[in-house]
């Protein structure tokens, strides 16, 4: 089933689905499967922090796009654009040099990224959790929004995804919206498209893939957890982030103490304290994906509720498409003129 809208044409994808960028999870094999399946695969630049790593994967993916020229499928790089990311400027320069086709910005001012990307024709989509964020991103000329709603994996938003989509389309009718939060079935993809989104944005379901190189315990936790097992923590980056409520997560707590909150709000200490929190959080997440580690701190969204099996990436995409088509025809059959 081929679906065409302004976003699929803009990005040259066959089906309105994005494999969301996931810290320590997204890898080259997963991205290549997404591209050859005709969707967009995303990855965080911070997955490749060693010298030469980011250049190598970008050259490999660009080679694949050239090899598949004319066929649908593309990739996006997720940049953390806030000042606390010490690699932002370096990674942006590498991405521009390698002419990354699509950017997704998170947690900061996207102005620099948008200007650099538009200089050579790339597209930029900005994570937004509310209309205030969206107005700022729109003012800088973004090409669209990633609407991050309740229950999304990672830095989730406070509002229901359907309401956030409708509000974004009401305020910015010409901007395509990618819907993130609770996407793990064809029915959920149909739902967000019906609400006005141009594509669905799914991450957690791809953690439970053969190609994801995370620990089997992490994948098992995705399958065994329900939506009530997903909690928000401030302990990773200072910004509320969704994780599985493991014994270690309960042990370290979900909230910052009063002193930490004071440091994170003080104009003099905010930048450096937040940077320290993020570095410590990244180390905890990295430790959690290493064999033999029992301090399990695993990111996931509430869509774990509907994930029951580990599958190849291509099968996940195929299943989402077939479920979407079935849901579409089922809904159509209930409409009587």
N, C-alpha and C positions, 0 to 999 in steps of 0.2 A: 504494500500500500504506500503510494507516494503522496506526501502532503506538501503543498507549496504555499508559502506566505512570504511576507517581506523579509523575514529573518532567514528562512531557508535559502532564498535567492541571494541575499546579502552574503551569507557565509558559504554558499555552495554545499549544503548538506541535504540529504535525501529524506531524513526523518527528523522531526523537531525534538531532538534529544541531545543533551550535553552530559558527558561523563565529567562530573565536577572535579576540580582540582582538590587533592587530599594530601595533607602534609604526611610524609613518610610512607604513603601508600601508593600514590600514582607513580607509575614507572613506564619505561619506554615500550615494553611489550604490550601493556594495557592500552597505551596511546595508539600504537600501530593497529591494534585490533579495532579500536574505535574509528580511526580514520578509514580503514578498509571496509568497515561496515556502513560507511556513509554518514556518520554523525560527527559531532565535534568532541574531541577529548581534551581535557584541561589538566595542567599540572602546575604546582607552585614552584617558582624559581628556587625557593629555599630548600627544595629536595636535592638540589645540586649546588653544594656550597664549596666543594673542593676545586682547586684551580683546574680549569679546562673542562670540567664536567658539563656545565651548562652549554658551552659552545658545541661540545660533541653531540649532545642529544638534539640540539636545534639543527645542526647540519644533517643529522640522520633523518629527522622528521621532514626537513625541507627536501631531502633527497627522495623520500617516499612520496611527497606531494608531487614532485616533478615526474617521478616514475608513473604515478597514477593520474597524470594531467588529464583534465576533462572529466574525471570521475568525481562523484560527490565525496565529501569528507575533508575535515580540516582539524587544526589544533589551536589551543589557546594557552598562553602563559599567564598565570596568576601572580601578580606583584603585590606585596604588602607595601603600600606607598607612604605609610606614616614615618615620621622622623626617627622613630626608635628602631627601624630596620637599617642596620649599618651597611647592608649589601644592596640597598635599593638602587642607588645611582650606578653602581657597577653592573648590576644585573640588567637594568634598563638599557645601558649602553651596549651590552652584549646582545640583547634582544633586538635593538634597533639595527645593529650591524648585520645581524642575520635575518632581518626583515620578517620578524614574527608576524603572522597574518592577523591574529586576534589577541587582545589583552583583556584580562579581567582584573580590576583593581579592588583592593580591600583595605579597610582601616586607615583612611587618610585622604589627603587632598589629591585628586587624580589629575590636576591641571598639567603638570610636567609630562606625565605619561601620555595624555591625550594629545598634547602639542607634538611630542616626538613621534607618536604613531601616525598621526594625520599627515605629517610631513612626507610620508612615503605611501599613504593610502591604506594603512592598517585600521582596524576597527577596535574600539574600546568600550567595554561594558563595565559598569560600576556596581559593586555590591551596595545595596541600600536596604535599610530596615524600616525606613519611614519617609514621609514626604519631605521633611526638612533636608535629609541627606540627598534625596533625589533632586531637589531644586538646586542644590549646590553643584551636583554632578552635571545636571542639565545646563547650568550656567557656564560650565567649562567646555560644553560641546560634546558630551559623551554620545556614543551611538546607540546606547540602550542601557537597560538596567538588569541586574540580577536581583530580583525581589527575594530577600532572605526572610522567610517567615518563621513562625513558631515551629519548633521541632526539627529544624534543619540541623545537619551535622556541622560541627565547628561553631563559629560565632553566629548563633541563631538570633533571629529578631523576636520582638515581643508580640507581634500581631499575627492573626490567622492569615495564611497565605492567600486565600481567596479574596479576603477583604483588601489586602495589600495590593494585589493585582488590579482589582477594580479601581482602587483609589489612584494608582499610578496611571492607569489608562484614562481616568477622568481628568487628571491634571496634565498629563503628557500624552495625548492621543496618538501622536506620530512616532513615539519612541517604542521600539519592541521591548518586551519584558520576558526575561527568562525566570521561571518560577522554581524556587528552591524551598524545600521543606515538606517532607512526607511523601516523596516520589519513589515508589517501589513497585508500581503495577501499571498496566495499560489503562486501567480505570482512572488512576490518579493523573496520568498524562492527559487523558480526555477531559477530565475535570478542569485542569488549569487552562487548557486551550479554550474551553468553553467560557471560562471566566475572563478571557481576553489576553492571556499569555501567548507568546509566539513560539515558545519551546519550554520543555521541562528540563530541570537541572537536577540530576541524581548522582549521589556519591556513595552513600552507605551500602547500597545493594552491590556495588562493585568491589567493596572490601571482601565480600563473600564470593570472590572469583578465583579460579585456578591460577590466574596470572598474577594476582596480588601476592607479593613476596613477604607479607607480614606473617607473624606466628600463627600456627594452626589454632592456638588457644584464642587468639583475637577473632579469627573467623568463627570459631565455635561460639564465642560470646555473642557475636552478631546474630547467629541463628537461634541461640537459646534465650536471648533477651526479648522482653516485650517493651511497649512504649513507656510503661511505668518505671522501667529500669533506667531510663535516660534522664539525667539531671544536669543542671547548669552549674558550672564551677567558675570561680574567679581566680583560682589558684594557678592557672596555666599562663594567662596573658594579662590578667587584670580586667579584661573584657569578658562578659559571660560566654562560656563555651560549653557545648553539650558533650557529655561523656557517659560511658556506661558506669553505673553506680557499683563499682567493684569494692571489695573490702578495703583496698588501699585508698580508693577515692574517699571512702567514709572515714578512714583513719586520718588523712591530712585535712579533711574538712572542705567545704565548698565555698566558704566566704573568707575574704580578707579580714584581718583584725583591725581594730580602730586605728592603730599606729600606721599600718600599711595603707589604709584608706586615706589617712591624713597626708602621707607622703605622695600618694597618687593624685591628690587634688591640689597640692601646693604648687604654685607656678614655678618656684625655684627648683623643686625636686622632682616634679612630675615626669619629665622626659627621661631622666636617668634612672629613676626608680622603676618606671614602666619597662625600660629596656632591660633592667636587671631581672624583673619578674618574668619577662618573655624568654630571656636566655635560660633561666632556671627551669621554666616550663617546658621549653624545647628539649632540654636535657632529660627531664623526666619522661617525656613522650618517647624520646630516642631509646632510653633505657628500657621502656616498657615493650618495645618490639624486639628486644634481644633475647635469644634463647636462654633459659635458666633464670630469667628475672621474674620475681613474684610481685613486684610493685606495679601492678597493672593499671595503667592510666590510658584508656582507649577512647578515642573520639568516635562518636556515632550519632546518628539522628534517630528520631522516633519511628522512622520507617522500618526499624528492626522488627517491629510488630508483624510485618508481612513477609519477612525473609526467612525461608525455611531450608534452603539448599545452597551448597557451593557449586557453582557452574562456571564454565568458560565464559569469558567476556562476550564472545559472539553469541552464545546461546542466551545470555541475559538480555542482550539487545533484541535478538529474534523473538524471545518470549514476550518482552515488553511490547513489541510491534504487534504480535498476534493477539495479545490480550487487548491492546488498544482497538484493533480492528473488530474483534468480537464485541467489545463494549459499545463501539460506535454503531454496529449493526443492531445490537440489542436495543439500544436507545432509539434508533431510527424506527424500529418495528413497533414501538409504543406510540409513535406520533400518528394521529389520524387526521386527515384533512376534513 
